[in-house]
Each structure stands twice: as C-alpha cells, then as structure tokens.
Amino acid sequence: MTSSHMTSKKTSPVSSLHCSALSGGSSARRYHAFLLRLWQEEEGAPWRIQVEHPYTREVVGFASLERLMQFLNEKVTTERKAL
C-alpha cells in the first residue's frame, strides 16, 4: 500500500479478481470489483472515500478523488505489466 491511501482495516494488500477468457476468446479478460463509498460528515465538509473488496472485505480509504484514481490506475498498470 502506498502513502496515498489514508486507511486500511486489514494489513494485506487489496487483491484483485481475475476471470479467465470468456467463451473461447484468445486473450484473458481481467476484472476488478470494488464497492465504492462516498460521503460527507456534514454539509461543506470534504468528501470521504472508501473502496471495499467484495470478497476479502478489505477497506481502503482515500483523502481525495485524485488519490482514488491513482489507486485504480496502479491496479490496471500493475496488471498490464504482469501480462
């Protein structure tokens, strides 16, 4: 986990879900699923952001939308490098 993430309820990194190729396709399709939560504690307060992995229940919090986008970009970039 990088310093751009605010909180995590578990210490293991967020794992991703992978699906094999669909109906005979030649390339494997990758799949990530997260539950996204956005809320404000009170009107005018900064938005709070969390993503939760649906199977591991790991929760990661972010200080801004930019940090969330960085996290998501890291997920896809890391996966592309592994292919």
N, CA, C and O atoms as CSV, one atom per row, in Angstrom:
chain,resi,resn,atom,element,x,y,z
A,1,MET,N,N,0.853,-1.174,0.000
A,1,MET,CA,C,0.000,0.000,0.000
A,1,MET,C,C,0.896,1.234,0.000
A,1,MET,O,O,1.905,1.269,0.704
A,2,THR,N,N,0.542,2.218,-0.766
A,2,THR,CA,C,1.351,3.417,-0.861
A,2,THR,C,C,0.882,4.451,0.146
A,2,THR,O,O,-0.171,4.304,0.765
A,3,SER,N,N,1.677,5.498,0.301
A,3,SER,CA,C,1.337,6.541,1.267
A,3,SER,C,C,0.118,7.351,0.842
A,3,SER,O,O,-0.400,8.144,1.629
A,4,SER,N,N,-0.348,7.162,-0.394
A,4,SER,CA,C,-1.501,7.928,-0.856
A,4,SER,C,C,-2.808,7.415,-0.276
A,4,SER,O,O,-3.840,8.071,-0.421
A,5,HIS,N,N,-2.793,6.287,0.362
A,5,HIS,CA,C,-4.003,5.725,0.949
A,5,HIS,C,C,-4.089,6.124,2.414
A,5,HIS,O,O,-3.098,6.056,3.140
A,6,MET,N,N,-5.276,6.540,2.847
A,6,MET,CA,C,-5.436,7.025,4.216
A,6,MET,C,C,-5.557,5.898,5.228
A,6,MET,O,O,-4.844,5.897,6.231
A,7,THR,N,N,-6.445,4.936,4.986
A,7,THR,CA,C,-6.722,3.930,5.982
A,7,THR,C,C,-6.870,2.565,5.350
A,7,THR,O,O,-7.150,2.442,4.158
A,8,SER,N,N,-6.679,1.549,6.157
A,8,SER,CA,C,-6.941,0.185,5.723
A,8,SER,C,C,-7.293,-0.623,6.951
A,8,SER,O,O,-6.573,-0.574,7.948
A,9,LYS,N,N,-8.389,-1.368,6.902
A,9,LYS,CA,C,-8.800,-2.163,8.046
A,9,LYS,C,C,-8.011,-3.460,8.166
A,9,LYS,O,O,-7.980,-4.070,9.235
A,10,LYS,N,N,-7.369,-3.890,7.068
A,10,LYS,CA,C,-6.553,-5.091,7.079
A,10,LYS,C,C,-5.169,-4.724,6.592
A,10,LYS,O,O,-4.995,-3.707,5.922
A,11,THR,N,N,-4.178,-5.546,6.923
A,11,THR,CA,C,-2.819,-5.211,6.558
A,11,THR,C,C,-2.398,-5.768,5.208
A,11,THR,O,O,-1.405,-5.306,4.645
A,12,SER,N,N,-3.118,-6.744,4.671
A,12,SER,CA,C,-2.734,-7.310,3.386
A,12,SER,C,C,-3.162,-6.379,2.258
A,12,SER,O,O,-4.146,-5.653,2.395
A,13,PRO,N,N,-2.419,-6.394,1.123
A,13,PRO,CA,C,-2.802,-5.525,0.015
A,13,PRO,C,C,-4.141,-5.946,-0.578
A,13,PRO,O,O,-4.537,-7.107,-0.479
A,14,VAL,N,N,-4.832,-4.992,-1.194
A,14,VAL,CA,C,-6.110,-5.300,-1.826
A,14,VAL,C,C,-5.838,-6.269,-2.961
A,14,VAL,O,O,-5.019,-5.990,-3.837
A,15,SER,N,N,-6.518,-7.402,-2.952
A,15,SER,CA,C,-6.328,-8.348,-4.040
A,15,SER,C,C,-7.368,-8.096,-5.103
A,15,SER,O,O,-8.430,-7.535,-4.833
A,16,SER,N,N,-7.060,-8.511,-6.299
A,16,SER,CA,C,-7.991,-8.301,-7.403
A,16,SER,C,C,-8.584,-9.627,-7.829
A,16,SER,O,O,-8.041,-10.693,-7.538
A,17,LEU,N,N,-9.700,-9.544,-8.519
A,17,LEU,CA,C,-10.361,-10.724,-9.030
A,17,LEU,C,C,-9.953,-10.899,-10.482
A,17,LEU,O,O,-9.885,-9.924,-11.230
A,18,HIS,N,N,-9.687,-12.111,-10.878
A,18,HIS,CA,C,-9.312,-12.369,-12.258
A,18,HIS,C,C,-10.268,-13.382,-12.854
A,18,HIS,O,O,-10.575,-14.395,-12.225
A,19,CYS,N,N,-10.738,-13.117,-14.057
A,19,CYS,CA,C,-11.599,-14.040,-14.792
A,19,CYS,C,C,-10.819,-14.562,-15.977
A,19,CYS,O,O,-10.047,-13.825,-16.589
A,20,SER,N,N,-11.012,-15.813,-16.303
A,20,SER,CA,C,-10.351,-16.369,-17.473
A,20,SER,C,C,-11.045,-15.891,-18.736
A,20,SER,O,O,-12.075,-15.220,-18.678
A,21,ALA,N,N,-10.483,-16.235,-19.850
A,21,ALA,CA,C,-11.051,-15.809,-21.135
A,21,ALA,C,C,-12.498,-16.265,-21.240
A,21,ALA,O,O,-12.855,-17.367,-20.821
A,22,LEU,N,N,-13.322,-15.393,-21.808
A,22,LEU,CA,C,-14.741,-15.694,-21.936
A,22,LEU,C,C,-15.020,-16.347,-23.275
A,22,LEU,O,O,-14.522,-15.895,-24.307
A,23,SER,N,N,-15.800,-17.389,-23.265
A,23,SER,CA,C,-16.271,-18.123,-24.444
A,23,SER,C,C,-15.260,-18.212,-25.577
A,23,SER,O,O,-15.517,-17.780,-26.700
A,24,GLY,N,N,-14.118,-18.775,-25.260
A,24,GLY,CA,C,-13.153,-19.097,-26.299
A,24,GLY,C,C,-12.331,-17.936,-26.817
A,24,GLY,O,O,-11.621,-18.096,-27.809
A,25,GLY,N,N,-12.397,-16.788,-26.196
A,25,GLY,CA,C,-11.588,-15.653,-26.633
A,25,GLY,C,C,-10.111,-15.955,-26.484
A,25,GLY,O,O,-9.721,-16.738,-25.618
A,26,SER,N,N,-9.288,-15.345,-27.315
A,26,SER,CA,C,-7.866,-15.652,-27.299
A,26,SER,C,C,-7.111,-14.942,-26.185
A,26,SER,O,O,-6.044,-15.406,-25.783
A,27,SER,N,N,-7.625,-13.844,-25.680
A,27,SER,CA,C,-6.921,-13.144,-24.607
A,27,SER,C,C,-7.757,-13.150,-23.333
A,27,SER,O,O,-8.981,-13.023,-23.374
A,28,ALA,N,N,-7.081,-13.298,-22.215
A,28,ALA,CA,C,-7.773,-13.330,-20.924
A,28,ALA,C,C,-8.286,-11.932,-20.594
A,28,ALA,O,O,-7.597,-10.940,-20.832
A,29,ARG,N,N,-9.486,-11.858,-20.052
A,29,ARG,CA,C,-10.039,-10.589,-19.599
A,29,ARG,C,C,-9.772,-10.471,-18.110
A,29,ARG,O,O,-9.916,-11.436,-17.360
A,30,ARG,N,N,-9.387,-9.296,-17.699
A,30,ARG,CA,C,-9.121,-9.033,-16.283
A,30,ARG,C,C,-10.324,-8.312,-15.706
A,30,ARG,O,O,-11.010,-7.564,-16.401
A,31,TYR,N,N,-10.571,-8.547,-14.419
A,31,TYR,CA,C,-11.764,-8.000,-13.791
A,31,TYR,C,C,-11.432,-7.570,-12.382
A,31,TYR,O,O,-10.853,-8.346,-11.621
A,32,HIS,N,N,-11.784,-6.356,-12.018
A,32,HIS,CA,C,-11.643,-5.844,-10.662
A,32,HIS,C,C,-13.029,-5.418,-10.196
A,32,HIS,O,O,-13.770,-4.773,-10.938
A,33,ALA,N,N,-13.368,-5.774,-8.987
A,33,ALA,CA,C,-14.653,-5.346,-8.426
A,33,ALA,C,C,-14.398,-4.741,-7.051
A,33,ALA,O,O,-13.730,-5.342,-6.211
A,34,PHE,N,N,-14.930,-3.560,-6.836
A,34,PHE,CA,C,-14.830,-2.880,-5.556
A,34,PHE,C,C,-16.163,-2.213,-5.274
A,34,PHE,O,O,-16.850,-1.765,-6.192
A,35,LEU,N,N,-16.523,-2.149,-4.008
A,35,LEU,CA,C,-17.656,-1.351,-3.582
A,35,LEU,C,C,-17.108,0.040,-3.266
A,35,LEU,O,O,-16.195,0.180,-2.453
A,36,LEU,N,N,-17.658,1.052,-3.901
A,36,LEU,CA,C,-17.193,2.429,-3.715
A,36,LEU,C,C,-18.170,3.166,-2.813
A,36,LEU,O,O,-19.379,3.134,-3.043
A,37,ARG,N,N,-17.645,3.835,-1.779
A,37,ARG,CA,C,-18.464,4.651,-0.876
A,37,ARG,C,C,-17.933,6.082,-0.881
A,37,ARG,O,O,-16.729,6.310,-0.770
A,38,LEU,N,N,-18.843,7.033,-1.010
A,38,LEU,CA,C,-18.517,8.463,-0.925
A,38,LEU,C,C,-19.506,9.104,0.029
A,38,LEU,O,O,-20.709,8.879,-0.097
A,39,TRP,N,N,-19.038,9.892,0.974
A,39,TRP,CA,C,-19.944,10.565,1.898
A,39,TRP,C,C,-19.284,11.793,2.507
A,39,TRP,O,O,-18.062,11.939,2.494
A,40,GLN,N,N,-20.135,12.677,3.044
A,40,GLN,CA,C,-19.678,13.851,3.780
A,40,GLN,C,C,-20.177,13.735,5.211
A,40,GLN,O,O,-21.327,13.363,5.444
A,41,GLU,N,N,-19.321,14.051,6.162
A,41,GLU,CA,C,-19.701,14.026,7.573
A,41,GLU,C,C,-20.736,15.114,7.867
A,41,GLU,O,O,-21.647,14.923,8.672
A,42,GLU,N,N,-20.577,16.255,7.201
A,42,GLU,CA,C,-21.529,17.360,7.332
A,42,GLU,C,C,-21.449,18.207,6.074
A,42,GLU,O,O,-20.472,18.132,5.329
A,43,GLU,N,N,-22.472,19.011,5.839
A,43,GLU,CA,C,-22.502,19.840,4.638
A,43,GLU,C,C,-21.278,20.739,4.575
A,43,GLU,O,O,-20.921,21.389,5.558
A,44,GLY,N,N,-20.642,20.771,3.419
A,44,GLY,CA,C,-19.455,21.602,3.234
A,44,GLY,C,C,-18.157,20.915,3.625
A,44,GLY,O,O,-17.078,21.416,3.307
A,45,ALA,N,N,-18.238,19.781,4.307
A,45,ALA,CA,C,-17.031,19.046,4.698
A,45,ALA,C,C,-16.462,18.331,3.473
A,45,ALA,O,O,-17.181,18.085,2.504
A,46,PRO,N,N,-15.170,17.999,3.519
A,46,PRO,CA,C,-14.589,17.260,2.390
A,46,PRO,C,C,-15.262,15.896,2.232
A,46,PRO,O,O,-15.726,15.303,3.206
A,47,TRP,N,N,-15.308,15.415,1.006
A,47,TRP,CA,C,-15.852,14.090,0.754
A,47,TRP,C,C,-14.904,13.040,1.294
A,47,TRP,O,O,-13.686,13.162,1.160
A,48,ARG,N,N,-15.460,12.015,1.901
A,48,ARG,CA,C,-14.686,10.857,2.356
A,48,ARG,C,C,-14.910,9.752,1.334
A,48,ARG,O,O,-16.008,9.607,0.796
A,49,ILE,N,N,-13.876,8.980,1.073
A,49,ILE,CA,C,-13.916,7.982,0.003
A,49,ILE,C,C,-13.341,6.669,0.512
A,49,ILE,O,O,-12.291,6.649,1.155
A,50,GLN,N,N,-14.035,5.571,0.222
A,50,GLN,CA,C,-13.543,4.235,0.554
A,50,GLN,C,C,-13.853,3.284,-0.589
A,50,GLN,O,O,-14.861,3.432,-1.281
A,51,VAL,N,N,-12.980,2.311,-0.777
A,51,VAL,CA,C,-13.298,1.178,-1.631
A,51,VAL,C,C,-13.165,-0.074,-0.789
A,51,VAL,O,O,-12.276,-0.173,0.057
A,52,GLU,N,N,-14.050,-1.029,-1.022
A,52,GLU,CA,C,-14.023,-2.296,-0.299
A,52,GLU,C,C,-13.976,-3.436,-1.304
A,52,GLU,O,O,-14.745,-3.468,-2.264
A,53,HIS,N,N,-13.071,-4.362,-1.071
A,53,HIS,CA,C,-13.006,-5.557,-1.906
A,53,HIS,C,C,-14.148,-6.469,-1.476
A,53,HIS,O,O,-14.248,-6.789,-0.291
A,54,PRO,N,N,-15.011,-6.900,-2.390
A,54,PRO,CA,C,-16.225,-7.626,-2.001
A,54,PRO,C,C,-15.985,-9.006,-1.401
A,54,PRO,O,O,-16.838,-9.507,-0.668
A,55,TYR,N,N,-14.851,-9.632,-1.691
A,55,TYR,CA,C,-14.610,-10.975,-1.162
A,55,TYR,C,C,-13.740,-10.971,0.084
A,55,TYR,O,O,-14.004,-11.724,1.021
A,56,THR,N,N,-12.702,-10.130,0.110
A,56,THR,CA,C,-11.820,-10.096,1.281
A,56,THR,C,C,-12.321,-9.132,2.349
A,56,THR,O,O,-11.894,-9.205,3.501
A,57,ARG,N,N,-13.228,-8.228,1.973
A,57,ARG,CA,C,-13.779,-7.190,2.864
A,57,ARG,C,C,-12.728,-6.155,3.275
A,57,ARG,O,O,-12.960,-5.365,4.189
A,58,GLU,N,N,-11.579,-6.160,2.604
A,58,GLU,CA,C,-10.567,-5.147,2.895
A,58,GLU,C,C,-11.084,-3.789,2.463
A,58,GLU,O,O,-11.654,-3.649,1.382
A,59,VAL,N,N,-10.883,-2.789,3.310
A,59,VAL,CA,C,-11.341,-1.426,3.043
A,59,VAL,C,C,-10.127,-0.508,2.975
A,59,VAL,O,O,-9.256,-0.547,3.844
A,60,VAL,N,N,-10.081,0.323,1.927
A,60,VAL,CA,C,-9.013,1.309,1.775
A,60,VAL,C,C,-9.664,2.669,1.632
A,60,VAL,O,O,-10.586,2.843,0.834
A,61,GLY,N,N,-9.186,3.634,2.404
A,61,GLY,CA,C,-9.728,4.989,2.363
A,61,GLY,C,C,-8.808,5.935,1.626
A,61,GLY,O,O,-7.601,5.707,1.553
A,62,PHE,N,N,-9.379,7.005,1.073
A,62,PHE,CA,C,-8.614,7.974,0.283
A,62,PHE,C,C,-8.959,9.392,0.711
A,62,PHE,O,O,-10.096,9.688,1.079
A,63,ALA,N,N,-7.955,10.264,0.657
A,63,ALA,CA,C,-8.131,11.658,1.057
A,63,ALA,C,C,-8.741,12.507,-0.053
A,63,ALA,O,O,-9.229,13.607,0.206
A,64,SER,N,N,-8.718,12.004,-1.291
A,64,SER,CA,C,-9.236,12.794,-2.410
A,64,SER,C,C,-9.587,11.879,-3.571
A,64,SER,O,O,-9.178,10.718,-3.615
A,65,LEU,N,N,-10.352,12.424,-4.509
A,65,LEU,CA,C,-10.667,11.674,-5.725
A,65,LEU,C,C,-9.401,11.379,-6.529
A,65,LEU,O,O,-9.300,10.335,-7.173
A,66,GLU,N,N,-8.439,12.300,-6.488
A,66,GLU,CA,C,-7.181,12.089,-7.192
A,66,GLU,C,C,-6.455,10.859,-6.654
A,66,GLU,O,O,-5.891,10.083,-7.426
A,67,ARG,N,N,-6.467,10.679,-5.334
A,67,ARG,CA,C,-5.817,9.508,-4.722
A,67,ARG,C,C,-6.541,8.217,-5.110
A,67,ARG,O,O,-5.902,7.195,-5.361
A,68,LEU,N,N,-7.871,8.267,-5.159
A,68,LEU,CA,C,-8.642,7.116,-5.598
A,68,LEU,C,C,-8.265,6.751,-7.028
A,68,LEU,O,O,-8.023,5.581,-7.325
A,69,MET,N,N,-8.213,7.740,-7.915
A,69,MET,CA,C,-7.866,7.484,-9.306
A,69,MET,C,C,-6.449,6.934,-9.431
A,69,MET,O,O,-6.188,6.086,-10.285
A,70,GLN,N,N,-5.535,7.408,-8.591
A,70,GLN,CA,C,-4.164,6.894,-8.584
A,70,GLN,C,C,-4.164,5.411,-8.191
A,70,GLN,O,O,-3.478,4.602,-8.815
A,71,PHE,N,N,-4.923,5.063,-7.173
A,71,PHE,CA,C,-5.047,3.678,-6.716
A,71,PHE,C,C,-5.568,2.788,-7.848
A,71,PHE,O,O,-5.007,1.725,-8.112
A,72,LEU,N,N,-6.645,3.226,-8.516
A,72,LEU,CA,C,-7.236,2.440,-9.597
A,72,LEU,C,C,-6.262,2.314,-10.771
A,72,LEU,O,O,-6.140,1.247,-11.372
A,73,ASN,N,N,-5.578,3.401,-11.090
A,73,ASN,CA,C,-4.594,3.368,-12.166
A,73,ASN,C,C,-3.463,2.392,-11.847
A,73,ASN,O,O,-2.998,1.670,-12.729
A,74,GLU,N,N,-3.021,2.366,-10.595
A,74,GLU,CA,C,-1.977,1.425,-10.179
A,74,GLU,C,C,-2.443,-0.017,-10.359
A,74,GLU,O,O,-1.661,-0.876,-10.765
A,75,LYS,N,N,-3.706,-0.283,-10.061
A,75,LYS,CA,C,-4.251,-1.631,-10.216
A,75,LYS,C,C,-4.154,-2.097,-11.661
A,75,LYS,O,O,-3.728,-3.221,-11.926
A,76,VAL,N,N,-4.550,-1.231,-12.601
A,76,VAL,CA,C,-4.557,-1.634,-14.006
A,76,VAL,C,C,-3.145,-1.640,-14.577
A,76,VAL,O,O,-2.807,-2.526,-15.361
A,77,THR,N,N,-2.327,-0.686,-14.205
A,77,THR,CA,C,-0.961,-0.612,-14.713
A,77,THR,C,C,-0.143,-1.804,-14.246
A,77,THR,O,O,0.593,-2.397,-15.035
A,78,THR,N,N,-0.263,-2.161,-12.974
A,78,THR,CA,C,0.463,-3.304,-12.418
A,78,THR,C,C,0.050,-4.577,-13.140
A,78,THR,O,O,0.892,-5.426,-13.432
A,79,GLU,N,N,-1.217,-4.713,-13.424
A,79,GLU,CA,C,-1.713,-5.898,-14.106
A,79,GLU,C,C,-1.210,-5.961,-15.534
A,79,GLU,O,O,-0.842,-7.037,-16.005
A,80,ARG,N,N,-1.184,-4.838,-16.235
A,80,ARG,CA,C,-0.690,-4.815,-17.626
A,80,ARG,C,C,0.764,-5.232,-17.677
A,80,ARG,O,O,1.164,-5.952,-18.592
A,81,LYS,N,N,1.569,-4.794,-16.713
A,81,LYS,CA,C,2.998,-5.145,-16.702
A,81,LYS,C,C,3.194,-6.632,-16.479
A,81,LYS,O,O,4.167,-7.209,-16.965
A,82,ALA,N,N,2.270,-7.267,-15.741
A,82,ALA,CA,C,2.395,-8.693,-15.438
A,82,ALA,C,C,2.029,-9.570,-16.635
A,82,ALA,O,O,2.407,-10.741,-16.673
A,83,LEU,N,N,1.306,-9.027,-17.607
A,83,LEU,CA,C,0.880,-9.835,-18.771
A,83,LEU,C,C,1.984,-10.109,-19.725
A,83,LEU,O,O,1.772,-10.772,-20.741
